[in-house]
Amino acid sequence: LIVYIEQSLASMDTDDKHAKFRQSQQQQQAGSNNTNFLLTRCLVFYVLLFSLLADVYASKAAVLDHLTLWSWILHTLYFELHVPSSPIRTKLLHGPSFTGAHALCLMYIWTMIANPNMEFDLAPPGRAAWLVYARAFYMHFLPILFHWVDLTQNQATLAEIYDSPALLAKGGYPFQFWACVGGYFAMGLTWEAFNGDAAATYNIEMMDDDTYVLVSKVLGVLACLLSFLFGLRPRLFQAN
């Protein structure tokens, strides 16, 4: 009996050591994942920041009249955040930045249909055609990639932030509206108020100004809604 008890105690001790070892490995893996995530976000932030400064400098600040640059600033502000320690700012900026990236892309495609020469109309004189096209792709499509990488790598952390009582409850309609379409269009309407004439900014002559602006807004809302329904909602609002 004594031998059996000693063997049982030894087995329990071994199991306890194995459990502690596994827990230690899990903690190390979590720490490694968190470090990789922070490094990725830091890299994206500096890419956004230096791209913003370079574009403003190259255009002599003329691009600040464009919704693309206002959106780029929004993305830069979001990726600058240390998400775990910034619940209020994350809930304020993440949704509008995520859905706004999709909205701007679709509105940009519509603008290119309305004025196929728009990029060359707005580019500084003498800029090479390949650079005009490369910049257009970079500024309008890359933020979507950045956000999906961020959401994939940081879904658990973002879900915890969305669950937190900071600012507004994730189950309430006000926060869902803000994350889906309200936040980005609040910025867009502010840009429109400062800019005054969106159609004239992009040299739209194929149709009247009201039609261009109305279709742009409808497409923007549609892109926000779809990116929310298939991106944010299942991964953050319905996450357990």
GROMACS elastic network, one bead per residue, 0.5 to 0.9 nm:
[ bonds ]
;  ai    aj funct       b0    kb
    1     4     6  0.50278   500
    1     5     6  0.62154   500
    1     6     6  0.86061   500
    2     5     6  0.51224   500
    2     6     6  0.61692   500
    2     7     6  0.86137   500
    3     6     6  0.50901   500
    3     7     6  0.61702   500
    3     8     6  0.86004   500
    4     7     6  0.51097   500
    4     8     6  0.61426   500
    4     9     6  0.86432   500
    5     8     6  0.50338   500
    5     9     6  0.61471   500
    5    10     6  0.85497   500
    6     9     6  0.51507   500
    6    10     6  0.61345   500
    6    11     6  0.85711   500
    7    10     6  0.50489   500
    7    11     6  0.60904   500
    7    12     6  0.85926   500
    8    11     6  0.50421   500
    8    12     6  0.61627   500
    8    13     6  0.85523   500
    9    12     6  0.50566   500
    9    13     6  0.60964   500
    9    14     6  0.85951   500
   10    13     6  0.50181   500
   10    14     6  0.61822   500
   10    15     6  0.86327   500
   11    14     6  0.50606   500
   11    15     6  0.61497   500
   11    16     6  0.85422   500
   12    15     6  0.50466   500
   12    16     6  0.60759   500
   12    17     6  0.86072   500
   13    16     6  0.50833   500
   13    17     6  0.62728   500
   13    18     6  0.87087   500
   14    17     6  0.51023   500
   14    18     6  0.62358   500
   14    19     6  0.86385   500
   15    18     6  0.50409   500
   15    19     6  0.61310   500
   15    20     6  0.86310   500
   16    19     6  0.50517   500
   16    20     6  0.61969   500
   16    21     6  0.85269   500
   17    20     6  0.51339   500
   17    21     6  0.60722   500
   17    22     6  0.86226   500
   18    22     6  0.61500   500
   18    23     6  0.85291   500
   19    22     6  0.51482   500
   19    23     6  0.61056   500
   19    24     6  0.85239   500
   20    24     6  0.60318   500
   20    25     6  0.85744   500
   21    24     6  0.50328   500
   21    25     6  0.62157   500
   21    26     6  0.86579   500
   22    25     6  0.50210   500
   22    26     6  0.61643   500
   22    27     6  0.86073   500
   23    26     6  0.50662   500
   23    27     6  0.61832   500
   23    28     6  0.85993   500
   24    27     6  0.51137   500
   24    28     6  0.61795   500
   24    29     6  0.85949   500
   25    28     6  0.50555   500
   25    29     6  0.60943   500
   25    30     6  0.85557   500
   26    29     6  0.50124   500
   26    30     6  0.60706   500
   26    31     6  0.84928   500
   27    30     6  0.50507   500
   27    31     6  0.60815   500
   27    32     6  0.85242   500
   28    31     6  0.50343   500
   28    32     6  0.61047   500
   28    33     6  0.86050   500
   29    33     6  0.61104   500
   29    34     6  0.85113   500
   30    33     6  0.50752   500
   30    34     6  0.60735   500
   30    35     6  0.85424   500
   31    34     6  0.50735   500
   31    35     6  0.61382   500
   31    36     6  0.86352   500
   32    35     6  0.50830   500
   32    36     6  0.62002   500
   32    37     6  0.85522   500
   33    36     6  0.51015   500
   33    37     6  0.60763   500
   33    38     6  0.86214   500
   33   153     6  0.84736   500
   34    37     6  0.50087   500
   34    38     6  0.61614   500
   34    39     6  0.85794   500
   34   154     6  0.86279   500
   35    38     6  0.51650   500
   35    39     6  0.61510   500
   35    40     6  0.85849   500
   36    39     6  0.51175   500
   36    40     6  0.61339   500
   36    41     6  0.86732   500
   36   153     6  0.89840   500
   37    40     6  0.51182   500
   37    41     6  0.62472   500
   37    42     6  0.85344   500
   37   150     6  0.80335   500
   37   153     6  0.64974   500
   37   154     6  0.70327   500
   38    41     6  0.51609   500
   38    42     6  0.60083   500
   38    43     6  0.85360   500
   38    82     6  0.79776   500
   39    42     6  0.50131   500
   39    43     6  0.61049   500
   39    44     6  0.86315   500
   40    43     6  0.51355   500
   40    44     6  0.62322   500
   40    45     6  0.86082   500
   40   150     6  0.81601   500
   41    44     6  0.50711   500
   41    45     6  0.60600   500
   41    46     6  0.86917   500
   41    79     6  0.60789   500
   41    80     6  0.76080   500
   41    81     6  0.86785   500
   41    82     6  0.87823   500
   41   146     6  0.89001   500
   41   150     6  0.73656   500
   42    45     6  0.51114   500
   42    46     6  0.63541   500
   42    47     6  0.86493   500
   42    79     6  0.74042   500
   42    80     6  0.71627   500
   43    46     6  0.53466   500
   43    47     6  0.61974   500
   43    48     6  0.86538   500
   44    47     6  0.50576   500
   44    48     6  0.61300   500
   44    49     6  0.85372   500
   44    76     6  0.84292   500
   44    79     6  0.69022   500
   44    80     6  0.86922   500
   44   146     6  0.71624   500
   45    48     6  0.51430   500
   45    49     6  0.60405   500
   45    50     6  0.86099   500
   45    75     6  0.83589   500
   45    76     6  0.58572   500
   45    77     6  0.82023   500
   45    78     6  0.83996   500
   45    79     6  0.51939   500
   45    80     6  0.56050   500
   45    81     6  0.89762   500
   46    50     6  0.59261   500
   46    51     6  0.81723   500
   46    76     6  0.83288   500
   46    79     6  0.89505   500
   46    80     6  0.84682   500
   47    50     6  0.55058   500
   47    51     6  0.59634   500
   47    52     6  0.84708   500
   47    76     6  0.89008   500
   48    51     6  0.51782   500
   48    52     6  0.60608   500
   48    53     6  0.87118   500
   48    72     6  0.72892   500
   48    73     6  0.81843   500
   48    75     6  0.76089   500
   48    76     6  0.56816   500
   48    79     6  0.85300   500
   48   143     6  0.88557   500
   49    52     6  0.51259   500
   49    53     6  0.63063   500
   49    54     6  0.86136   500
   49    72     6  0.87783   500
   49    73     6  0.81475   500
   49    76     6  0.62351   500
   50    53     6  0.50911   500
   50    54     6  0.59726   500
   50    55     6  0.84547   500
   51    54     6  0.51210   500
   51    55     6  0.60312   500
   51    56     6  0.85331   500
   51   139     6  0.88750   500
   52    55     6  0.52587   500
   52    56     6  0.61765   500
   52    57     6  0.85687   500
   52    69     6  0.74544   500
   52    72     6  0.71856   500
   52    73     6  0.75004   500
   52    76     6  0.86136   500
   53    56     6  0.52067   500
   53    57     6  0.60801   500
   53    58     6  0.85621   500
   54    57     6  0.51226   500
   54    58     6  0.60133   500
   54    59     6  0.85550   500
   55    58     6  0.51694   500
   55    59     6  0.61336   500
   55    60     6  0.83290   500
   55    61     6  0.78576   500
   55    63     6  0.73316   500
   55    69     6  0.88188   500
   56    59     6  0.53842   500
   56    60     6  0.58464   500
   56    62     6  0.70629   500
   56    63     6  0.62122   500
   56    64     6  0.70980   500
   56    69     6  0.87560   500
   57    60     6  0.50504   500
   57    61     6  0.61756   500
   57    62     6  0.89970   500
   58    61     6  0.76571   500
   58    62     6  0.89627   500
   58   124     6  0.78111   500
   59    62     6  0.53766   500
   59    63     6  0.62361   500
   59   123     6  0.77734   500
   59   124     6  0.62505   500
   60    63     6  0.78598   500
   61    64     6  0.56675   500
   61    65     6  0.81555   500
   62    65     6  0.60583   500
   62    66     6  0.80417   500
   62   122     6  0.89108   500
   63    66     6  0.53634   500
   63    67     6  0.85813   500
   63    68     6  0.81231   500
   63    69     6  0.64664   500
   63   122     6  0.85191   500
   64    67     6  0.77681   500
   64    68     6  0.83742   500
   64    69     6  0.58124   500
   64    70     6  0.69724   500
   65    68     6  0.87399   500
   65    69     6  0.77047   500
   65    70     6  0.82188   500
   65   191     6  0.81885   500
   65   194     6  0.85954   500
   65   195     6  0.64980   500
   65   201     6  0.78282   500
   66    69     6  0.56926   500
   66    70     6  0.68166   500
   66    71     6  0.89321   500
   66   191     6  0.82700   500
   66   195     6  0.82500   500
   66   198     6  0.86116   500
   66   201     6  0.75818   500
   66   202     6  0.85932   500
   67    70     6  0.50358   500
   67    71     6  0.61054   500
   67    72     6  0.84940   500
   67   104     6  0.81113   500
   67   188     6  0.71627   500
   67   191     6  0.67437   500
   67   192     6  0.84271   500
   67   198     6  0.89302   500
   68    71     6  0.51391   500
   68    72     6  0.61084   500
   68    73     6  0.87262   500
   68   104     6  0.71297   500
   68   108     6  0.86710   500
   68   139     6  0.73016   500
   68   140     6  0.73891   500
   69    73     6  0.61615   500
   69    74     6  0.85829   500
   69   139     6  0.84719   500
   70    73     6  0.51801   500
   70    74     6  0.64382   500
   70    75     6  0.88921   500
   70   187     6  0.80745   500
   70   188     6  0.83506   500
   70   191     6  0.76125   500
   71    75     6  0.63584   500
   71    76     6  0.86513   500
   71    97     6  0.74847   500
   71   100     6  0.72148   500
   71   101     6  0.74129   500
   71   104     6  0.77994   500
   71   184     6  0.84427   500
   71   187     6  0.83300   500
   71   188     6  0.85115   500
   72    75     6  0.50989   500
   72    76     6  0.61613   500
   72    77     6  0.86758   500
   72    97     6  0.88460   500
   72   101     6  0.86918   500
   72   139     6  0.77477   500
   72   143     6  0.80727   500
   73    77     6  0.61854   500
   73    78     6  0.86730   500
   74    77     6  0.52166   500
   74    78     6  0.63613   500
   74    79     6  0.88312   500
   74    93     6  0.73808   500
   74    96     6  0.82583   500
   74    97     6  0.61478   500
   74   100     6  0.89783   500
   74   187     6  0.89575   500
   75    78     6  0.51633   500
   75    79     6  0.62147   500
   75    80     6  0.85351   500
   75    93     6  0.81676   500
   75    94     6  0.84086   500
   75    96     6  0.89856   500
   75    97     6  0.55658   500
   75    98     6  0.81614   500
   75   100     6  0.89747   500
   75   101     6  0.81990   500
   75   143     6  0.74385   500
   75   147     6  0.89497   500
   76    79     6  0.53375   500
   76    80     6  0.61038   500
   77    80     6  0.52492   500
   77    81     6  0.69375   500
   77    93     6  0.76899   500
   78    81     6  0.56225   500
   78    83     6  0.88624   500
   78    89     6  0.79999   500
   78    90     6  0.69356   500
   78    92     6  0.89578   500
   78    93     6  0.56494   500
   78    94     6  0.62136   500
   78    97     6  0.71572   500
   79    82     6  0.80194   500
   79    83     6  0.86618   500
   79    94     6  0.87131   500
   80    83     6  0.88492   500
   81    84     6  0.87520   500
   81    85     6  0.84022   500
   81    86     6  0.67234   500
   81    89     6  0.77707   500
   81    90     6  0.71986   500
   82    85     6  0.58864   500
   82    86     6  0.60764   500
   82    90     6  0.85936   500
   83    86     6  0.51058   500
   83    87     6  0.65677   500
   83    89     6  0.83894   500
   83    90     6  0.61827   500
   83   157     6  0.76408   500
   83   158     6  0.74636   500
   83   161     6  0.79211   500
   84    87     6  0.66301   500
   84    90     6  0.87551   500
   84   157     6  0.67891   500
   84   158     6  0.80474   500
   84   160     6  0.85802   500
   84   161     6  0.72116   500
   86    89     6  0.56152   500
   86    90     6  0.58796   500
   86    91     6  0.85592   500
   86   161     6  0.84972   500
   87    90     6  0.51029   500
   87    91     6  0.61010   500
   87    92     6  0.85441   500
   87   158     6  0.89215   500
   87   161     6  0.55284   500
   87   162     6  0.78962   500
   87   164     6  0.75288   500
   87   166     6  0.63197   500
   87   167     6  0.81930   500
   88    91     6  0.52668   500
   88    92     6  0.61928   500
   88    93     6  0.87091   500
   88   161     6  0.84070   500
   88   166     6  0.56554   500
   88   167     6  0.57261   500
   88   168     6  0.87891   500
   89    93     6  0.59880   500
   89    94     6  0.81252   500
   89   167     6  0.88981   500
   90    93     6  0.52774   500
   90    94     6  0.54283   500
   90    95     6  0.83763   500
   90   158     6  0.83237   500
   90   161     6  0.75909   500
   90   162     6  0.86431   500
   91    94     6  0.58002   500
   91    95     6  0.69386   500
   91   158     6  0.88941   500
   91   161     6  0.73085   500
   91   162     6  0.67023   500
   91   166     6  0.81517   500
   91   167     6  0.74847   500
   91   168     6  0.83507   500
   91   175     6  0.84634   500
   91   179     6  0.78609   500
   92    95     6  0.71002   500
   92    96     6  0.75173   500
   92   167     6  0.82460   500
   92   175     6  0.89188   500
   92   178     6  0.80496   500
   92   179     6  0.77273   500
   92   183     6  0.77202   500
   93    96     6  0.56576   500
   93    97     6  0.59188   500
   93    98     6  0.84672   500
   93   179     6  0.82192   500
   93   183     6  0.78741   500
   93   184     6  0.89968   500
   94    97     6  0.52197   500
   94    98     6  0.59695   500
   94    99     6  0.85751   500
   94   179     6  0.74235   500
   95    98     6  0.51459   500
   95    99     6  0.60593   500
   95   100     6  0.79378   500
   95   176     6  0.87605   500
   95   178     6  0.73380   500
   95   180     6  0.63537   500
   95   181     6  0.83267   500
   95   183     6  0.74779   500
   95   184     6  0.81978   500
   95   228     6  0.81674   500
   95   232     6  0.76709   500
   96    99     6  0.54555   500
   96   100     6  0.53876   500
   96   101     6  0.82394   500
   96   178     6  0.71842   500
   96   179     6  0.54230   500
   96   180     6  0.68231   500
   96   181     6  0.68596   500
   96   182     6  0.74982   500
   96   185     6  0.81811   500
   96   187     6  0.88646   500
   96   224     6  0.85796   500
   97   101     6  0.60482   500
   97   102     6  0.89041   500
   97   143     6  0.88577   500
   97   147     6  0.83358   500
   97   179     6  0.86431   500
   97   183     6  0.83578   500
   97   184     6  0.69358   500
   98   101     6  0.54730   500
   98   102     6  0.70544   500
   98   143     6  0.83096   500
   98   144     6  0.73362   500
   98   147     6  0.61259   500
   98   148     6  0.84355   500
   98   179     6  0.84661   500
   98   180     6  0.88446   500
   98   224     6  0.84689   500
   98   227     6  0.78625   500
   98   228     6  0.84172   500
   98   231     6  0.88871   500
   98   232     6  0.83697   500
   99   102     6  0.53424   500
   99   103     6  0.62301   500
   99   104     6  0.87198   500
   99   144     6  0.88284   500
   99   179     6  0.76086   500
   99   180     6  0.64356   500
   99   181     6  0.71870   500
   99   184     6  0.74235   500
   99   223     6  0.71469   500
   99   225     6  0.77076   500
   99   226     6  0.84569   500
   99   227     6  0.57187   500
   99   228     6  0.64544   500
   99   231     6  0.87730   500
   99   232     6  0.85887   500
  100   104     6  0.59383   500
  100   105     6  0.84262   500
  100   180     6  0.88054   500
  100   181     6  0.79221   500
  100   183     6  0.85517   500
  100   184     6  0.55060   500
  100   185     6  0.81478   500
  100   220     6  0.80371   500
  100   223     6  0.81587   500
  100   224     6  0.64612   500
  101   104     6  0.54025   500
  101   105     6  0.63425   500
  101   106     6  0.89266   500
  101   140     6  0.75494   500
  101   141     6  0.78631   500
  101   142     6  0.87777   500
  101   143     6  0.59197   500
  101   144     6  0.55848   500
  101   147     6  0.82159   500
  101   223     6  0.89932   500
  101   224     6  0.85613   500
  102   105     6  0.52138   500
  102   106     6  0.64438   500
  102   107     6  0.87007   500
  102   140     6  0.87027   500
  102   141     6  0.82961   500
  102   143     6  0.84217   500
  102   144     6  0.63650   500
  102   220     6  0.79809   500
  102   223     6  0.57495   500
  102   224     6  0.65469   500
  102   226     6  0.88958   500
  102   227     6  0.68482   500
  103   106     6  0.53550   500
  103   107     6  0.61416   500
  103   108     6  0.84697   500
  103   184     6  0.87140   500
  103   219     6  0.71711   500
  103   221     6  0.69776   500
  103   222     6  0.76202   500
  103   224     6  0.55822   500
  103   227     6  0.85975   500
  104   107     6  0.50333   500
  104   108     6  0.58618   500
  104   109     6  0.85837   500
  104   140     6  0.69076   500
  104   141     6  0.89571   500
  104   220     6  0.67706   500
  104   223     6  0.83941   500
  105   108     6  0.50728   500
  105   109     6  0.63733   500
  105   110     6  0.87890   500
  105   140     6  0.53202   500
  105   141     6  0.63392   500
  105   144     6  0.84188   500
  105   220     6  0.86646   500
  105   223     6  0.86206   500
  106   109     6  0.51631   500
  106   110     6  0.63783   500
  106   111     6  0.86984   500
  106   140     6  0.89676   500
  106   216     6  0.84261   500
  106   219     6  0.66025   500
  106   220     6  0.67015   500
  106   223     6  0.68305   500
  107   111     6  0.61349   500
  107   112     6  0.86651   500
  107   215     6  0.86326   500
  107   216     6  0.55040   500
  107   217     6  0.78576   500
  107   219     6  0.62942   500
  107   220     6  0.60211   500
  107   223     6  0.87833   500
  108   112     6  0.62225   500
  108   113     6  0.86599   500
  108   140     6  0.73497   500
  108   216     6  0.86441   500
  109   112     6  0.51339   500
  109   113     6  0.63851   500
  109   114     6  0.87632   500
  110   113     6  0.50623   500
  110   114     6  0.62654   500
  110   115     6  0.86347   500
  110   212     6  0.87276   500
  110   215     6  0.82849   500
  110   216     6  0.69557   500
  110   219     6  0.82472   500
  111   115     6  0.60141   500
  111   116     6  0.77456   500
  111   118     6  0.77381   500
  111   202     6  0.76759   500
  111   204     6  0.79562   500
  111   212     6  0.81383   500
  111   216     6  0.78411   500
  112   117     6  0.72998   500
  112   118     6  0.64248   500
  112   119     6  0.81176   500
  113   116     6  0.56273   500
  114   118     6  0.86065   500
  114   204     6  0.62442   500
  114   205     6  0.76455   500
  114   206     6  0.59385   500
  114   207     6  0.74922   500
  114   212     6  0.76723   500
  115   118     6  0.52929   500
  115   119     6  0.87537   500
  115   202     6  0.76500   500
  115   203     6  0.70738   500
  115   204     6  0.57429   500
  115   205     6  0.72895   500
  115   206     6  0.69699   500
  116   119     6  0.77342   500
  116   120     6  0.88724   500
  117   120     6  0.54630   500
  117   121     6  0.60993   500
  117   122     6  0.87895   500
  117   203     6  0.89357   500
  118   122     6  0.62861   500
  118   123     6  0.85479   500
  118   202     6  0.61206   500
  118   203     6  0.68165   500
  118   204     6  0.81900   500
  119   122     6  0.53469   500
  119   123     6  0.59506   500
  119   132     6  0.67214   500
  119   133     6  0.78609   500
  119   136     6  0.74379   500
  119   202     6  0.85857   500
  120   123     6  0.50535   500
  120   124     6  0.81308   500
  120   125     6  0.86914   500
  120   127     6  0.86409   500
  120   129     6  0.80479   500
  120   132     6  0.71418   500
  121   124     6  0.84117   500
  121   202     6  0.79802   500
  121   203     6  0.76487   500
  122   125     6  0.88336   500
  122   201     6  0.87436   500
  122   202     6  0.75527   500
  122   203     6  0.87885   500
  123   126     6  0.83055   500
  123   127     6  0.67193   500
  123   132     6  0.69888   500
  124   127     6  0.59576   500
  126   129     6  0.89053   500
  127   130     6  0.85729   500
  127   131     6  0.68296   500
  127   132     6  0.68520   500
  128   131     6  0.53079   500
  128   132     6  0.64156   500
  128   133     6  0.89332   500
  129   132     6  0.50590   500
  129   133     6  0.63584   500
  129   134     6  0.85692   500
  130   133     6  0.52475   500
  130   134     6  0.60146   500
  130   135     6  0.85225   500
  131   135     6  0.59219   500
  131   136     6  0.83932   500
  132   135     6  0.53153   500
  132   136     6  0.62033   500
  132   137     6  0.87935   500
  133   136     6  0.50726   500
  133   137     6  0.62757   500
  133   138     6  0.85235   500
  134   137     6  0.52947   500
  134   138     6  0.60202   500
  134   139     6  0.85727   500
  135   139     6  0.59180   500
  135   140     6  0.84144   500
  136   139     6  0.54210   500
  136   140     6  0.61422   500
  136   141     6  0.81985   500
  137   140     6  0.55035   500
  137   141     6  0.55929   500
  137   142     6  0.72488   500
  138   141     6  0.57935   500
  138   142     6  0.52721   500
  138   143     6  0.81322   500
  139   142     6  0.62030   500
  139   143     6  0.72293   500
  140   143     6  0.67732   500
  140   144     6  0.80168   500
  141   144     6  0.56861   500
  141   145     6  0.70314   500
  142   145     6  0.51503   500
  142   146     6  0.62663   500
  142   147     6  0.87231   500
  143   147     6  0.61380   500
  143   148     6  0.86794   500
  144   147     6  0.52251   500
  144   148     6  0.63159   500
  144   149     6  0.87009   500
  145   148     6  0.52829   500
  145   149     6  0.62050   500
  145   150     6  0.85086   500
  146   149     6  0.53213   500
  146   150     6  0.61289   500
  146   151     6  0.86520   500
  147   151     6  0.60063   500
  147   152     6  0.84835   500
  148   151     6  0.50057   500
  148   152     6  0.60163   500
  148   153     6  0.85154   500
  148   231     6  0.85232   500
  149   152     6  0.51440   500
  149   153     6  0.61080   500
  149   154     6  0.83165   500
  150   153     6  0.52864   500
  150   154     6  0.57213   500
  150   155     6  0.77576   500
  151   154     6  0.52243   500
  151   155     6  0.51214   500
  151   156     6  0.88548   500
  151   158     6  0.77589   500
  151   231     6  0.86748   500
  151   232     6  0.85859   500
  151   235     6  0.83995   500
  152   155     6  0.56386   500
  152   156     6  0.89232   500
  153   156     6  0.82222   500
  153   157     6  0.89788   500
  154   157     6  0.54166   500
  154   158     6  0.60865   500
  154   159     6  0.84641   500
  155   158     6  0.51719   500
  155   159     6  0.59140   500
  155   160     6  0.86051   500
  155   235     6  0.69383   500
  155   236     6  0.71535   500
  156   159     6  0.50751   500
  156   160     6  0.63250   500
  156   161     6  0.87960   500
  156   235     6  0.88842   500
  156   236     6  0.83246   500
  156   239     6  0.87637   500
  157   160     6  0.51633   500
  157   161     6  0.63940   500
  157   162     6  0.87350   500
  158   162     6  0.61297   500
  158   163     6  0.85200   500
  158   236     6  0.69751   500
  159   162     6  0.50438   500
  159   163     6  0.61096   500
  159   164     6  0.86830   500
  159   235     6  0.75194   500
  159   237     6  0.74416   500
  159   238     6  0.89960   500
  159   239     6  0.66945   500
  159   240     6  0.83072   500
  160   164     6  0.62626   500
  160   236     6  0.84943   500
  161   164     6  0.51450   500
  161   165     6  0.84669   500
  161   166     6  0.80545   500
  162   165     6  0.80427   500
  162   166     6  0.83402   500
  162   168     6  0.88674   500
  162   169     6  0.76825   500
  162   170     6  0.58650   500
  162   236     6  0.67974   500
  162   237     6  0.72291   500
  163   166     6  0.85351   500
  163   169     6  0.72200   500
  163   170     6  0.63059   500
  163   171     6  0.87594   500
  163   236     6  0.84731   500
  163   237     6  0.81672   500
  164   167     6  0.85026   500
  164   168     6  0.85525   500
  164   169     6  0.73472   500
  164   170     6  0.81283   500
  165   168     6  0.63649   500
  165   169     6  0.57245   500
  165   170     6  0.82454   500
  166   169     6  0.74077   500
  167   175     6  0.86257   500
  168   171     6  0.86002   500
  168   172     6  0.73371   500
  168   174     6  0.75836   500
  168   175     6  0.58443   500
  169   172     6  0.55331   500
  169   173     6  0.87283   500
  169   174     6  0.85387   500
  169   175     6  0.67321   500
  169   176     6  0.89257   500
  170   173     6  0.79705   500
  170   174     6  0.86292   500
  170   175     6  0.59654   500
  170   176     6  0.65965   500
  170   236     6  0.88710   500
  170   237     6  0.64296   500
  171   174     6  0.88289   500
  171   175     6  0.76363   500
  171   176     6  0.73283   500
  171   237     6  0.72548   500
  171   238     6  0.89775   500
  172   175     6  0.58893   500
  172   176     6  0.65144   500
  172   177     6  0.87680   500
  173   176     6  0.50600   500
  173   177     6  0.58856   500
  173   178     6  0.84359   500
  174   177     6  0.51993   500
  174   178     6  0.61584   500
  174   179     6  0.87002   500
  174   182     6  0.88745   500
  175   179     6  0.60896   500
  175   180     6  0.83937   500
  175   182     6  0.88973   500
  176   179     6  0.51704   500
  176   180     6  0.59009   500
  176   181     6  0.84741   500
  176   182     6  0.86812   500
  176   228     6  0.89682   500
  176   233     6  0.87301   500
  176   237     6  0.83624   500
  177   180     6  0.50915   500
  177   181     6  0.58906   500
  177   182     6  0.55382   500
  177   183     6  0.79701   500
  178   181     6  0.57807   500
  178   184     6  0.79259   500
  179   182     6  0.65779   500
  179   183     6  0.61762   500
  179   184     6  0.80861   500
  179   224     6  0.89672   500
  179   228     6  0.77555   500
  179   232     6  0.85312   500
  180   183     6  0.74567   500
  180   184     6  0.81436   500
  180   221     6  0.87875   500
  180   224     6  0.58441   500
  180   225     6  0.60602   500
  180   226     6  0.89170   500
  180   227     6  0.80205   500
  180   228     6  0.54694   500
  180   229     6  0.84082   500
  180   232     6  0.83596   500
  181   184     6  0.57967   500
  181   185     6  0.60717   500
  181   186     6  0.84337   500
  181   220     6  0.86831   500
  181   221     6  0.64897   500
  181   224     6  0.56356   500
  181   225     6  0.68754   500
  181   228     6  0.84847   500
  182   185     6  0.53729   500
  182   186     6  0.59168   500
  182   187     6  0.87144   500
  183   186     6  0.51868   500
  183   187     6  0.65943   500
  183   188     6  0.87657   500
  184   187     6  0.52174   500
  184   188     6  0.61646   500
  184   189     6  0.86932   500
  184   224     6  0.85337   500
  185   189     6  0.58446   500
  185   190     6  0.82098   500
  185   217     6  0.88174   500
  185   220     6  0.85318   500
  185   221     6  0.82861   500
  186   189     6  0.53217   500
  186   190     6  0.62018   500
  186   191     6  0.86843   500
  187   190     6  0.50346   500
  187   191     6  0.61998   500
  187   192     6  0.86290   500
  188   191     6  0.50252   500
  188   192     6  0.61611   500
  188   193     6  0.86348   500
  189   193     6  0.61058   500
  189   194     6  0.86522   500
  190   193     6  0.50843   500
  190   194     6  0.63598   500
  190   195     6  0.84877   500
  191   194     6  0.52014   500
  191   195     6  0.58245   500
  191   196     6  0.82502   500
  192   196     6  0.56137   500
  192   197     6  0.70470   500
  192   198     6  0.66435   500
  193   196     6  0.54146   500
  193   197     6  0.84819   500
  194   197     6  0.89169   500
  195   198     6  0.67770   500
  195   201     6  0.81034   500
  196   200     6  0.89173   500
  196   201     6  0.89004   500
  197   200     6  0.54526   500
  197   201     6  0.63348   500
  197   209     6  0.83303   500
  198   201     6  0.51132   500
  198   202     6  0.66786   500
  198   203     6  0.87500   500
  198   204     6  0.87844   500
  198   209     6  0.80061   500
  198   212     6  0.88388   500
  198   213     6  0.71768   500
  199   202     6  0.54926   500
  199   203     6  0.61168   500
  199   204     6  0.52408   500
  199   205     6  0.82082   500
  199   208     6  0.83685   500
  199   209     6  0.54351   500
  199   210     6  0.82940   500
  199   212     6  0.68422   500
  199   213     6  0.69220   500
  200   204     6  0.61651   500
  200   205     6  0.84856   500
  200   209     6  0.78658   500
  201   204     6  0.79194   500
  204   207     6  0.68917   500
  204   208     6  0.78666   500
  204   209     6  0.73134   500
  204   212     6  0.77707   500
  205   208     6  0.69788   500
  205   209     6  0.81451   500
  206   212     6  0.89531   500
  207   210     6  0.84448   500
  207   211     6  0.67277   500
  207   212     6  0.66426   500
  208   211     6  0.56143   500
  208   212     6  0.65014   500
  208   213     6  0.88960   500
  209   212     6  0.52322   500
  209   213     6  0.61831   500
  209   214     6  0.85450   500
  210   213     6  0.52452   500
  210   214     6  0.59888   500
  210   215     6  0.85579   500
  211   214     6  0.51624   500
  211   215     6  0.61042   500
  211   216     6  0.84250   500
  212   215     6  0.54267   500
  212   216     6  0.61043   500
  212   217     6  0.87382   500
  213   216     6  0.50263   500
  213   217     6  0.62344   500
  213   218     6  0.86956   500
  214   217     6  0.52583   500
  214   218     6  0.62692   500
  214   219     6  0.86852   500
  215   218     6  0.50824   500
  215   219     6  0.61119   500
  215   220     6  0.84429   500
  216   219     6  0.52603   500
  216   220     6  0.60490   500
  216   221     6  0.86595   500
  217   221     6  0.61066   500
  217   222     6  0.84865   500
  218   221     6  0.52366   500
  218   222     6  0.61667   500
  218   223     6  0.86859   500
  219   223     6  0.61361   500
  219   224     6  0.85846   500
  220   223     6  0.51807   500
  220   224     6  0.61937   500
  220   225     6  0.85784   500
  221   224     6  0.50886   500
  221   225     6  0.60674   500
  221   226     6  0.86306   500
  222   225     6  0.51147   500
  222   226     6  0.61650   500
  222   227     6  0.85793   500
  223   226     6  0.52399   500
  223   227     6  0.60545   500
  223   228     6  0.83998   500
  224   227     6  0.53354   500
  224   228     6  0.60516   500
  224   229     6  0.85878   500
  225   228     6  0.51416   500
  225   229     6  0.60913   500
  225   230     6  0.86029   500
  226   229     6  0.50944   500
  226   230     6  0.59939   500
  226   231     6  0.78185   500
  227   230     6  0.53804   500
  227   231     6  0.51426   500
  227   232     6  0.69388   500
  227   233     6  0.86912   500
  228   231     6  0.52005   500
  228   233     6  0.56962   500
  228   234     6  0.85627   500
  229   232     6  0.64464   500
  229   233     6  0.52931   500
  229   234     6  0.71029   500
  230   233     6  0.65144   500
  230   234     6  0.65427   500
  230   235     6  0.84605   500
  231   234     6  0.63839   500
  231   235     6  0.64679   500
  231   236     6  0.83486   500
  232   235     6  0.54008   500
  232   236     6  0.54515   500
  232   237     6  0.66530   500
  232   238     6  0.87188   500
  233   236     6  0.55539   500
  233   238     6  0.59381   500
  233   239     6  0.82033   500
  234   237     6  0.61327   500
  234   238     6  0.50859   500
  234   239     6  0.64867   500
  235   238     6  0.62895   500
  235   239     6  0.55064   500
  236   239     6  0.50853   500
  236   240     6  0.84829   500
  237   240     6  0.86018   500
